[in-house]
Amino acid sequence: MNISELKLEYDKSDMYSVISNMPDQIREAVKLAEGFHVNIDTESVSSILFAGMGGSAIGGDLVRSILEDECKLPISVVRNYNLPRWAGESTLALITSYSGNTEESLSAYDDAREKGCKIICITTGGKLQELANNDEVPVLIIPAGLPPRGAIAYSSIPWLLIFASLGIIKNRSNDIESMAVELEKVINEYGNYDLERVNLPLSIAKKAVGKIPLIYVSTGAFNVIGKRWVNQIQENAKMLAYTNELPEMNHNEIVGWHLTGQSKESVLPIFIISNSHHPRVNLRFDITSSLAEDKIGEVVRINPADDKLIVQLFSLIVMGDFFSYYLSLLNNVDPGPVDIITELKEQLGARN
């Protein structure tokens, strides 16, 4: 069957539309943030800490990446029940849970309250909204009805405007709108599955069928792309995928490419190479991908357009989303349901 037929048969949750609506979600996120006002004294803030899980936490990673060279305050992302011991009154704790009922995020909220952190929340409702309202903590309500991984615009863009309103960073509204316009062009290209020969994420998906994708990015701003691609492959395509960063993997994982006791057909290395990288890191990408090609036989090299960092990051996110989407169809699975996560939560709930 062709992609159109596979889409009709397997995409019962219409994940295609979720991915394609990213620019509209970005613009809606801007409107929501512009109408959201918080009164927090940031003069005493010495650190920013995001707390969340899964599709909610990735928004914090993305904000950290976008602001890596601008924000003077250290930004951390916590995926746990508790905040680090150093968190306290000078910490701005940003608690995100799409459902509002994620137990780790609720625990982190309680911990932030106990430690005296300054707190802002983003959620669609649930227990987190209830707690925030009762404690008079600022809480931004975002649209419900999406899979959390499909709400990355809502879990990232508002923070950029909130930070600007608090004087932590400069206003980036114009950059965000320009980025949304660029994404419309990207989605028109990547979402056009009728042009298979020139559709990059679709062509990569065809190469990845039956293999474990290994996503290699540079450390720093681009590590969020490795996380996002791997998470999307795992949740949408229902298969294992892994990521690592250069230059660190040059000091350990590269040796594993001998594939002793394994088949070279079992993995597909994907290198995401940007001009934003340190020149020596780019050289490492060139050499490392060539060495992998010698050992494995086939690698994928992706070179993002030389553009603003925020455009590069969101364009790569959209590419990865479509890659994982097409891979789900080629795997003959619906990209929407995550049944095993639901089962896990049910079993956890039964053991409270």
DAKA-V727661 format. One record per residue. N is the residue number from 0. SS is DSSP state (helix for helix, strand for strand, loop for the rest). BURIAL is b if it has 24 or more other ideal C-beta (glycine too) atoms within 12 Angstrom, else e. D_CENTER is the distance of its C-alpha to the mean C-alpha in Angstrom with 1 decimal. Layout:
<<N,SS,BURIAL,D_CENTER> <N,SS,BURIAL,D_CENTER>>
This chain:
<<0,loop,e,30.6> <1,loop,e,28.7> <2,helix,b,25.1> <3,helix,e,26.6> <4,helix,e,28.5> <5,helix,b,25.7> <6,helix,b,23.5> <7,helix,e,26.5> <8,helix,e,27.1> <9,helix,b,23.8> <10,loop,b,21.3> <11,loop,e,23.0> <12,loop,b,20.0> <13,loop,e,19.5> <14,helix,b,15.9> <15,helix,b,17.0> <16,helix,e,17.7> <17,helix,b,14.4> <18,helix,b,12.7> <19,helix,b,15.7> <20,loop,b,15.9> <21,helix,b,12.9> <22,helix,b,15.5> <23,helix,e,17.5> <24,helix,b,14.8> <25,helix,b,14.2> <26,helix,b,18.0> <27,helix,b,18.4> <28,helix,b,16.0> <29,helix,b,18.2> <30,helix,e,21.3> <31,helix,b,20.3> <32,helix,b,19.6> <33,helix,e,22.8> <34,loop,e,24.8> <35,loop,b,23.5> <36,loop,e,25.7> <37,loop,b,25.5> <38,loop,e,28.3> <39,loop,b,27.2> <40,loop,e,29.1> <41,loop,b,26.7> <42,loop,e,29.6> <43,loop,e,29.5> <44,loop,b,25.7> <45,loop,e,25.1> <46,strand,b,21.5> <47,strand,b,18.3> <48,strand,b,16.5> <49,strand,b,13.5> <50,strand,b,14.1> <51,loop,b,12.2> <52,loop,b,11.0> <53,helix,b,8.6> <54,helix,b,6.7> <55,helix,b,8.4> <56,helix,b,7.8> <57,helix,b,4.1> <58,helix,b,6.0> <59,helix,b,8.4> <60,helix,b,6.9> <61,helix,b,6.3> <62,helix,b,9.8> <63,helix,b,11.2> <64,helix,b,10.5> <65,helix,b,12.1> <66,loop,b,14.9> <67,loop,b,15.6> <68,loop,e,18.9> <69,loop,b,19.9> <70,loop,b,19.5> <71,loop,e,22.4> <72,loop,b,21.3> <73,strand,e,19.3> <74,strand,b,15.8> <75,strand,b,14.8> <76,strand,b,12.2> <77,strand,b,14.2> <78,loop,b,13.4> <79,loop,e,17.1> <80,loop,e,20.1> <81,loop,e,21.5> <82,loop,b,20.8> <83,loop,e,22.2> <84,loop,e,25.9> <85,loop,e,25.7> <86,loop,b,24.0> <87,loop,e,26.8> <88,loop,e,28.4> <89,loop,e,26.9> <90,strand,b,23.3> <91,strand,b,21.2> <92,strand,b,19.2> <93,strand,b,16.4> <94,strand,b,16.1> <95,strand,b,13.5> <96,strand,b,14.2> <97,loop,b,13.7> <98,loop,b,16.9> <99,loop,b,18.6> <100,loop,b,20.0> <101,loop,b,17.6> <102,helix,b,20.2> <103,helix,b,18.3> <104,helix,b,17.2> <105,helix,b,20.8> <106,helix,b,22.2> <107,helix,b,20.1> <108,helix,b,21.5> <109,helix,b,25.0> <110,helix,b,24.6> <111,helix,b,23.6> <112,helix,b,26.6> <113,helix,e,28.9> <114,helix,b,27.9> <115,loop,e,28.6> <116,loop,b,25.2> <117,strand,b,24.7> <118,strand,b,22.2> <119,strand,b,20.2> <120,strand,b,18.3> <121,strand,b,16.1> <122,strand,b,16.7> <123,loop,b,18.3> <124,loop,b,21.3> <125,helix,b,22.5> <126,helix,b,23.8> <127,helix,b,21.6> <128,helix,b,23.1> <129,helix,e,26.5> <130,helix,b,26.2> <131,helix,b,25.0> <132,helix,e,27.8> <133,helix,e,30.4> <134,helix,e,29.5> <135,loop,e,29.3> <136,loop,b,25.8> <137,strand,b,24.0> <138,strand,b,21.5> <139,strand,b,19.7> <140,strand,b,19.8> <141,loop,b,17.3> <142,loop,b,18.1> <143,loop,e,18.2> <144,loop,e,18.4> <145,loop,b,14.9> <146,loop,b,13.0> <147,helix,b,10.5> <148,helix,b,7.6> <149,helix,b,9.5> <150,helix,b,9.7> <151,loop,b,6.6> <152,loop,b,9.5> <153,loop,b,11.6> <154,loop,b,9.6> <155,loop,b,9.2> <156,helix,b,12.2> <157,helix,b,14.9> <158,helix,b,14.5> <159,helix,b,15.4> <160,helix,b,18.5> <161,helix,b,19.4> <162,helix,b,19.3> <163,helix,b,21.5> <164,helix,b,23.9> <165,loop,b,24.3> <166,loop,e,25.2> <167,loop,b,22.5> <168,loop,b,21.3> <169,loop,e,22.9> <170,loop,e,22.3> <171,loop,b,19.7> <172,helix,b,20.5> <173,helix,e,22.1> <174,helix,b,19.3> <175,helix,b,16.9> <176,helix,b,19.5> <177,helix,e,20.1> <178,helix,b,16.5> <179,helix,b,16.7> <180,helix,e,19.9> <181,helix,b,18.5> <182,helix,b,15.7> <183,helix,b,18.7> <184,helix,e,20.3> <185,helix,b,17.4> <186,helix,b,17.0> <187,helix,e,20.8> <188,helix,b,20.7> <189,helix,b,18.0> <190,loop,b,18.9> <191,loop,e,22.6> <192,loop,b,23.2> <193,loop,e,26.9> <194,loop,e,26.6> <195,helix,e,25.5> <196,helix,e,27.1> <197,helix,e,25.0> <198,loop,b,21.7> <199,helix,b,19.6> <200,helix,b,16.7> <201,helix,b,19.6> <202,helix,b,21.8> <203,helix,b,19.2> <204,helix,b,18.8> <205,helix,b,22.5> <206,helix,b,22.7> <207,helix,b,20.3> <208,loop,b,22.3> <209,loop,e,23.9> <210,loop,b,22.1> <211,strand,b,19.4> <212,strand,b,16.8> <213,strand,b,16.4> <214,strand,b,13.6> <215,strand,b,15.0> <216,strand,b,13.6> <217,strand,b,15.3> <218,loop,b,15.1> <219,loop,b,14.2> <220,loop,b,12.0> <221,loop,b,10.6> <222,helix,b,9.7> <223,helix,b,6.0> <224,helix,b,6.6> <225,helix,b,8.5> <226,helix,b,6.3> <227,helix,b,3.9> <228,helix,b,7.5> <229,helix,b,9.2> <230,helix,b,7.7> <231,helix,b,8.4> <232,helix,b,11.7> <233,helix,b,12.6> <234,helix,b,12.3> <235,helix,b,13.4> <236,loop,b,15.8> <237,loop,b,16.9> <238,loop,b,17.4> <239,loop,e,16.7> <240,strand,b,14.6> <241,strand,b,14.2> <242,strand,b,12.9> <243,strand,b,15.0> <244,strand,b,15.6> <245,strand,b,18.7> <246,loop,b,21.2> <247,helix,e,20.9> <248,helix,b,21.0> <249,helix,b,24.2> <250,helix,e,25.9> <251,loop,e,25.3> <252,helix,b,23.2> <253,helix,b,25.0> <254,helix,e,28.1> <255,helix,e,26.7> <256,helix,b,26.9> <257,helix,e,30.6> <258,loop,e,29.4> <259,loop,e,32.5> <260,loop,e,33.2> <261,loop,e,30.3> <262,loop,e,30.2> <263,helix,e,28.7> <264,helix,e,27.8> <265,helix,e,25.4> <266,strand,b,22.5> <267,strand,b,20.8> <268,strand,b,19.6> <269,strand,b,17.1> <270,strand,b,17.3> <271,strand,b,15.1> <272,strand,b,17.7> <273,loop,b,17.7> <274,loop,e,20.7> <275,loop,b,18.8> <276,loop,b,19.3> <277,loop,e,22.4> <278,helix,e,25.3> <279,helix,e,26.0> <280,helix,b,22.4> <281,helix,b,22.8> <282,helix,e,26.2> <283,helix,b,24.7> <284,helix,b,22.3> <285,helix,e,25.4> <286,helix,e,27.5> <287,helix,b,25.0> <288,helix,b,24.1> <289,helix,e,27.8> <290,helix,e,28.6> <291,helix,b,26.1> <292,helix,e,27.7> <293,helix,e,31.1> <294,helix,e,30.2> <295,helix,b,28.1> <296,loop,e,29.4> <297,loop,b,26.2> <298,strand,b,23.0> <299,strand,b,20.6> <300,strand,b,20.2> <301,strand,b,17.8> <302,strand,e,18.8> <303,loop,b,16.8> <304,loop,e,19.3> <305,loop,e,20.6> <306,loop,b,19.3> <307,loop,b,17.9> <308,helix,b,14.8> <309,helix,b,13.0> <310,helix,b,14.1> <311,helix,b,13.3> <312,helix,b,9.6> <313,helix,b,9.3> <314,helix,b,11.8> <315,helix,b,10.1> <316,helix,b,7.0> <317,helix,b,10.0> <318,helix,b,11.9> <319,helix,b,9.7> <320,helix,b,9.6> <321,helix,b,13.4> <322,helix,b,14.0> <323,helix,b,12.9> <324,helix,b,14.8> <325,helix,b,17.8> <326,helix,b,17.8> <327,helix,b,18.0> <328,helix,b,21.0> <329,helix,b,22.6> <330,loop,b,22.3> <331,loop,e,24.0> <332,loop,b,21.6> <333,loop,b,20.2> <334,loop,b,16.4> <335,loop,b,16.5> <336,loop,e,18.2> <337,loop,b,16.9> <338,helix,e,20.5> <339,helix,e,20.4> <340,helix,b,18.0> <341,helix,e,20.5> <342,helix,e,23.3> <343,helix,e,22.0> <344,helix,e,21.7> <345,helix,e,25.2> <346,helix,e,26.6> <347,helix,e,25.2> <348,helix,e,26.7> <349,helix,e,30.0> <350,loop,e,30.3> <351,loop,e,29.9>>
